[in-house]
Amino acid sequence: MRIALLTYSTKPRGGVVHTLALGEAFARAGHEVTVWALARGGDTGFFRPVSADVAVRLVPVPEIDGESVGERILRSIALLGDAFEGAFDVVHAQDCLTANAVGRARGYAGLWRTVHHLDEFTTPELAACHERAIVEPAALVCVSEAVAAEVRSGWGRAPAVIGNGVDAARFAAAAASGAGEPWRARHGRYVLAVGGIEPRKGTLELVEAMALLPGVPLLIAGGDTLFDYRPYREEVFARAAALGVSPVVLGPVDDAELPGLVAGAAVFAFPSTKEGFGLAAMEALAAGVPLVTRDLPVLREVFAGAARFADGPAGFAREIGQVLDGFGDGGDPELDPAHATVGRALAGAHTWDAAAAAHLDLYRRG
């Protein structure tokens, strides 16, 4: 098949990671794959190398000073819609922006769209984009049953459910090779959160939880996003200062360094208020790192038996503290087999080749 996959960014966000890994798995299965993406800030490539078997088409989005989020959304859709071309057997958008761009260029008939999670946007242009990208595409895929249930309940549509894969071997190898040791030497027994500082990631509650665990370092990685979360970031930093918490904000971490950062963590904290699957958390389990996550239906679905569940700052502090207390001075995750052995097995069961095969089956059935 000739398959086009579309994603809204070149940065290391979950949907972008999904797009690249799925495209490479399609190529391994013998299909012709082109990945299309919006490239902001002068980017000339993705955050990591992409297999030579996958064609990449980047559509530049030049920066415009003073442009609002809504204006940037509409311009991004127009730029990608105008650029999109080629003969494909399958066109599959991974987000609402690219779904709208294809719809603008070719109409929505025949378009596949993955709903990674559902959002509630206040920007009118983005809210309309989100709605069209659920209602109009010919077929929908969700990465968890919990998200599919929301789509069925809210829109009366019947998405297919195909979970994410995970490059489990890469994160397991980082743990086995000691790639986490330099991070531990630098920061001690640290708690790690990945995804940046934004409302959906629950950063404020995590900071409040860490105030109840004095002396435990909090590292926050990631954060490249289309949206402007500066007011929320300022609120988080002000609250951290008031509570005496000093989070180490790493920003985007080089892809080659990420497995070591994850493997070095004593606890992976995942306080997101909304998720579709939790790919970063699954990578932590692959590295044998204990996971403490918010008690959401989708995260129960994906991580039951392999994670500790918590709600609110006190709940997160309690669960993180219990994990840390169980480690002793050595900080060895193997002391908690429910998070290491079971977690590794769960992560290893999610492969990108299996996810690709499930997608290909859907495409063939139309």
GUTOR-32183 format. One record per residue (C-alpha): x, y, z; residue in three letters. Coordinates in steps of 0.05 Angstrom, whole numbers, plus 5000, padded with zeros to 4 digits. Example, Ala and Ser with C-alpha at 12.3 -4.5 7.8 and 13.67 -1.06 7.14 Angstrom:
PT east north   up rest
PT 5246  4910 5156  ALA
PT 5273  4979 5143  SER
***
This chain:
PT east north   up rest
PT 5000  5000 5000  MET
PT 5019  5073 4991  ARG
PT 5006  5104 5059  ILE
PT 5008  5177 5080  ALA
PT 5013  5192 5155  LEU
PT 5004  5264 5178  LEU
PT 5026  5296 5243  THR
PT 5024  5367 5269  TYR
PT 5096  5374 5293  SER
PT 5168  5351 5287  THR
PT 5177  5354 5363  LYS
PT 5178  5295 5412  PRO
PT 5104  5295 5430  ARG
PT 5067  5229 5439  GLY
PT 5028  5233 5374  GLY
PT 5092  5248 5335  VAL
PT 5129  5190 5367  VAL
PT 5069  5147 5348  HIS
PT 5068  5171 5276  THR
PT 5142  5158 5263  LEU
PT 5143  5089 5297  ALA
PT 5080  5067 5261  LEU
PT 5107  5091 5194  GLY
PT 5172  5054 5204  GLU
PT 5133  4991 5222  ALA
PT 5092  4998 5159  PHE
PT 5156  5004 5119  ALA
PT 5185  4941 5152  ARG
PT 5122  4905 5129  ALA
PT 5137  4925 5057  GLY
PT 5092  4986 5047  HIS
PT 5109  5054 5016  GLU
PT 5103  5106 5071  VAL
PT 5105  5182 5069  THR
PT 5102  5221 5134  VAL
PT 5077  5293 5128  TRP
PT 5088  5343 5184  ALA
PT 5084  5417 5200  LEU
PT 5154  5444 5215  ALA
PT 5157  5505 5260  ARG
PT 5215  5548 5284  GLY
PT 5258  5533 5223  GLY
PT 5260  5457 5237  ASP
PT 5288  5418 5179  THR
PT 5277  5348 5208  GLY
PT 5244  5309 5263  PHE
PT 5270  5305 5334  PHE
PT 5303  5238 5317  ARG
PT 5329  5205 5254  PRO
PT 5275  5171 5212  VAL
PT 5286  5106 5175  SER
PT 5310  5116 5103  ALA
PT 5252  5071 5082  ASP
PT 5203  5126 5102  VAL
PT 5195  5188 5059  ALA
PT 5188  5253 5098  VAL
PT 5153  5316 5074  ARG
PT 5158  5376 5120  LEU
PT 5115  5438 5110  VAL
PT 5148  5500 5139  PRO
PT 5106  5545 5184  VAL
PT 5144  5611 5189  PRO
PT 5136  5648 5255  GLU
PT 5093  5711 5255  ILE
PT 5101  5758 5313  ASP
PT 5037  5773 5351  GLY
PT 4998  5717 5318  GLU
PT 4943  5689 5362  SER
PT 4935  5614 5374  VAL
PT 4871  5614 5332  GLY
PT 4905  5649 5274  GLU
PT 4964  5601 5278  ARG
PT 4917  5542 5276  ILE
PT 4881  5566 5214  LEU
PT 4946  5584 5179  ARG
PT 4977  5517 5195  SER
PT 4916  5480 5167  ILE
PT 4918  5522 5104  ALA
PT 4993  5512 5093  LEU
PT 4990  5437 5100  LEU
PT 4926  5432 5059  GLY
PT 4958  5471 5002  ASP
PT 5021  5429 5004  ALA
PT 4991  5360 5010  PHE
PT 4995  5321 4946  GLU
PT 5008  5252 4918  GLY
PT 4971  5188 4903  ALA
PT 4959  5146 4966  PHE
PT 4917  5085 4981  ASP
PT 4911  5107 5054  VAL
PT 4913  5177 5083  VAL
PT 4915  5176 5159  HIS
PT 4917  5239 5202  ALA
PT 4942  5234 5274  GLN
PT 4910  5297 5302  ASP
PT 4856  5348 5289  CYS
PT 4901  5399 5252  LEU
PT 4924  5350 5199  THR
PT 4855  5320 5192  ALA
PT 4827  5389 5178  ASN
PT 4884  5403 5129  ALA
PT 4869  5340 5089  VAL
PT 4795  5354 5093  GLY
PT 4808  5424 5065  ARG
PT 4852  5396 5009  ALA
PT 4813  5334 4989  ARG
PT 4751  5327 5031  GLY
PT 4742  5278 5088  TYR
PT 4717  5218 5048  ALA
PT 4766  5161 5056  GLY
PT 4806  5197 5111  LEU
PT 4828  5157 5172  TRP
PT 4840  5195 5236  ARG
PT 4869  5173 5303  THR
PT 4839  5204 5365  VAL
PT 4895  5200 5416  HIS
PT 4854  5236 5469  HIS
PT 4796  5285 5473  LEU
PT 4807  5358 5492  ASP
PT 4762  5415 5513  GLU
PT 4788  5476 5477  PHE
PT 4767  5548 5490  THR
PT 4799  5578 5428  THR
PT 4741  5579 5378  PRO
PT 4783  5560 5318  GLU
PT 4813  5501 5355  LEU
PT 4747  5478 5383  ALA
PT 4718  5478 5313  ALA
PT 4779  5441 5287  CYS
PT 4772  5389 5342  HIS
PT 4698  5378 5327  GLU
PT 4706  5371 5251  ARG
PT 4763  5322 5260  ALA
PT 4717  5275 5299  ILE
PT 4653  5283 5259  VAL
PT 4679  5287 5187  GLU
PT 4733  5233 5175  PRO
PT 4710  5169 5143  ALA
PT 4738  5125 5199  ALA
PT 4767  5135 5269  LEU
PT 4819  5097 5309  VAL
PT 4829  5106 5384  CYS
PT 4890  5083 5424  VAL
PT 4848  5058 5483  SER
PT 4778  5033 5496  GLU
PT 4767  5089 5546  ALA
PT 4776  5142 5492  VAL
PT 4734  5102 5444  ALA
PT 4678  5100 5495  ALA
PT 4681  5176 5500  GLU
PT 4675  5182 5425  VAL
PT 4617  5133 5422  ARG
PT 4581  5170 5479  SER
PT 4594  5240 5454  GLY
PT 4589  5233 5379  TRP
PT 4556  5166 5365  GLY
PT 4614  5141 5324  ARG
PT 4646  5072 5330  ALA
PT 4722  5077 5329  PRO
PT 4769  5018 5323  ALA
PT 4816  5010 5382  VAL
PT 4890  4998 5370  ILE
PT 4937  5011 5428  GLY
PT 5005  5044 5421  ASN
PT 5068  5004 5412  GLY
PT 5131  5020 5452  VAL
PT 5204  5011 5437  ASP
PT 5211  4969 5500  ALA
PT 5279  4940 5482  ALA
PT 5310  5009 5477  ARG
PT 5289  5030 5547  PHE
PT 5305  4961 5577  ALA
PT 5375  4965 5546  ALA
PT 5386  5033 5577  ALA
PT 5370  5005 5646  ALA
PT 5414  4943 5635  ALA
PT 5473  4983 5610  SER
PT 5474  5032 5668  GLY
PT 5455  5092 5624  ALA
PT 5416  5120 5683  GLY
PT 5477  5124 5728  GLU
PT 5502  5192 5704  PRO
PT 5433  5221 5717  TRP
PT 5431  5191 5787  ARG
PT 5501  5216 5801  ALA
PT 5479  5286 5782  ARG
PT 5410  5289 5814  HIS
PT 5406  5233 5866  GLY
PT 5343  5192 5874  ARG
PT 5298  5233 5831  TYR
PT 5225  5233 5811  VAL
PT 5215  5243 5736  LEU
PT 5157  5272 5697  ALA
PT 5157  5277 5621  VAL
PT 5112  5322 5580  GLY
PT 5131  5391 5602  GLY
PT 5092  5440 5644  ILE
PT 5020  5447 5621  GLU
PT 4951  5439 5652  PRO
PT 4936  5371 5621  ARG
PT 5000  5342 5651  LYS
PT 4978  5359 5722  GLY
PT 5044  5394 5738  THR
PT 5016  5439 5793  LEU
PT 4990  5380 5834  GLU
PT 5056  5344 5826  LEU
PT 5094  5404 5852  VAL
PT 5047  5406 5912  GLU
PT 5059  5331 5923  ALA
PT 5134  5341 5922  MET
PT 5127  5394 5977  ALA
PT 5105  5336 6021  LEU
PT 5169  5298 6003  LEU
PT 5223  5347 6023  PRO
PT 5292  5335 5995  GLY
PT 5268  5291 5937  VAL
PT 5289  5320 5870  PRO
PT 5236  5330 5816  LEU
PT 5259  5330 5743  LEU
PT 5211  5353 5688  ILE
PT 5229  5337 5616  ALA
PT 5196  5355 5550  GLY
PT 5149  5411 5535  GLY
PT 5150  5429 5461  ASP
PT 5078  5446 5443  THR
PT 5036  5487 5395  LEU
PT 5002  5524 5452  PHE
PT 5023  5580 5498  ASP
PT 5021  5556 5570  TYR
PT 5062  5613 5599  ARG
PT 5008  5634 5650  PRO
PT 5003  5563 5676  TYR
PT 5079  5557 5679  ARG
PT 5083  5621 5718  GLU
PT 5030  5594 5766  GLU
PT 5070  5529 5775  VAL
PT 5135  5565 5788  PHE
PT 5103  5613 5837  ALA
PT 5071  5556 5875  ARG
PT 5136  5517 5875  ALA
PT 5174  5577 5904  ALA
PT 5121  5587 5957  ALA
PT 5126  5513 5977  LEU
PT 5202  5510 5975  GLY
PT 5203  5462 5916  VAL
PT 5257  5472 5863  SER
PT 5239  5429 5802  PRO
PT 5295  5417 5752  VAL
PT 5263  5436 5686  VAL
PT 5303  5401 5631  LEU
PT 5260  5421 5572  GLY
PT 5264  5377 5510  PRO
PT 5316  5322 5521  VAL
PT 5357  5295 5463  ASP
PT 5326  5230 5439  ASP
PT 5390  5192 5449  ALA
PT 5392  5215 5522  GLU
PT 5320  5201 5539  LEU
PT 5325  5126 5556  PRO
PT 5381  5139 5605  GLY
PT 5342  5196 5638  LEU
PT 5281  5150 5645  VAL
PT 5322  5090 5669  ALA
PT 5356  5132 5723  GLY
PT 5291  5154 5756  ALA
PT 5271  5126 5823  ALA
PT 5198  5139 5806  VAL
PT 5162  5160 5743  PHE
PT 5105  5207 5761  ALA
PT 5046  5212 5713  PHE
PT 4994  5260 5741  PRO
PT 4961  5276 5674  SER
PT 4888  5296 5679  THR
PT 4874  5271 5608  LYS
PT 4910  5218 5567  GLU
PT 4894  5170 5511  GLY
PT 4945  5115 5528  PHE
PT 5006  5140 5566  GLY
PT 5065  5124 5520  LEU
PT 5118  5158 5564  ALA
PT 5094  5119 5624  ALA
PT 5098  5054 5585  MET
PT 5170  5071 5566  GLU
PT 5185  5080 5641  ALA
PT 5157  5011 5655  LEU
PT 5201  4983 5599  ALA
PT 5261  5011 5637  ALA
PT 5237  4978 5702  GLY
PT 5220  5044 5735  VAL
PT 5161  5045 5784  PRO
PT 5102  5084 5758  LEU
PT 5055  5127 5799  VAL
PT 4998  5152 5757  THR
PT 4932  5188 5765  ARG
PT 4872  5144 5776  ASP
PT 4836  5153 5709  LEU
PT 4795  5100 5673  PRO
PT 4841  5101 5613  VAL
PT 4903  5092 5657  LEU
PT 4869  5036 5696  ARG
PT 4855  5003 5629  GLU
PT 4927  5008 5604  VAL
PT 4967  5000 5669  PHE
PT 4926  4959 5717  ALA
PT 4972  4912 5756  GLY
PT 5035  4949 5737  ALA
PT 5026  5018 5769  ALA
PT 5007  5053 5833  ARG
PT 4946  5098 5826  PHE
PT 4936  5164 5862  ALA
PT 4893  5226 5864  ASP
PT 4911  5295 5889  GLY
PT 4977  5319 5919  PRO
PT 4970  5279 5983  ALA
PT 4956  5215 5944  GLY
PT 5015  5224 5898  PHE
PT 5061  5241 5956  ALA
PT 5038  5179 5993  ARG
PT 5049  5131 5934  GLU
PT 5115  5162 5913  ILE
PT 5139  5161 5985  GLY
PT 5121  5088 5993  GLN
PT 5161  5070 5931  VAL
PT 5221  5110 5955  LEU
PT 5217  5079 6025  ASP
PT 5218  5010 5994  GLY
PT 5282  5023 5956  PHE
PT 5328  5034 6014  GLY
PT 5394  5069 6002  ASP
PT 5410  5029 5939  GLY
PT 5351  5054 5898  GLY
PT 5342  4987 5864  ASP
PT 5276  4981 5825  PRO
PT 5282  4905 5828  GLU
PT 5260  4909 5901  LEU
PT 5190  4925 5876  ASP
PT 5173  4868 5828  PRO
PT 5102  4893 5817  ALA
PT 5131  4953 5782  HIS
PT 5193  4923 5750  ALA
PT 5178  4851 5728  THR
PT 5105  4861 5713  VAL
PT 5116  4930 5683  GLY
PT 5170  4904 5636  ARG
PT 5126  4848 5613  ALA
PT 5068  4896 5600  LEU
PT 5112  4943 5559  ALA
PT 5143  4885 5521  GLY
PT 5073  4862 5500  ALA
PT 5061  4927 5463  HIS
PT 5100  4927 5397  THR
PT 5096  4975 5339  TRP
PT 5097  4917 5290  ASP
PT 5033  4889 5322  ALA
PT 5002  4959 5321  ALA
PT 5020  4966 5247  ALA
PT 4991  4898 5230  ALA
PT 4925  4917 5264  ALA
PT 4923  4982 5225  HIS
PT 4937  4946 5159  LEU
PT 4880  4898 5173  ASP
PT 4833  4957 5183  LEU
PT 4857  4990 5119  TYR
PT 4846  4927 5079  ARG
PT 4775  4919 5106  ARG
PT 4761  4991 5090  GLY
***
